[in-house]
Amino acid sequence: MAEEVGETLKTLIVDDEPLAIERLETLCGRIADVEVVGKADHGEAALEVIGKTAPDLVLLDLTMPGIDGIEVARKLSEQTTPPAVIFVTAHESFAVEAFDLDAVDYVLKPVAAERLERAIGRALAKRGEAAEPGDGRWLRELWVPHRSELVRVSVSDGRRI
């Protein structure tokens, strides 16, 4: 993937579980397009590190003490050019709220390497797209639970719901 884009995604990993951070860092180290520029173990620290490093991508856990991942994503969405957000969590019940915040993807733990790589591929593909408010994106795709992940389905591919 790196050859196509020519740049890496500066990535911040945010999770309150040290083993989860370690796992994501190891998986990111195997993806040529990713450079981990920071780690944070709670929402307040994440916002601080984001201010200092200006990452392109945030791998963000949902449930953390203090400011949770949803609130971090809300604060990021207020920025002029917010980083892409991929939620990495053990809780599938927050998916709708996460996508309301324009998350690139929603990956369930335990994270499989190929699943994370697909999610990062989406972040790379979305890079450079200018999302306009009210651009009709909600009418073009649906998120459907499939096994242990959520899958994007183009509305044009659907025959009935």
Summary of the structure (lengths in Angstrom):
residues: 161
radius of gyration: 15.0
end to end distance: 34.1
largest distance: 46.8
contacts: 461
relative contact order: 0.14
helix: 40%
strand: 24%
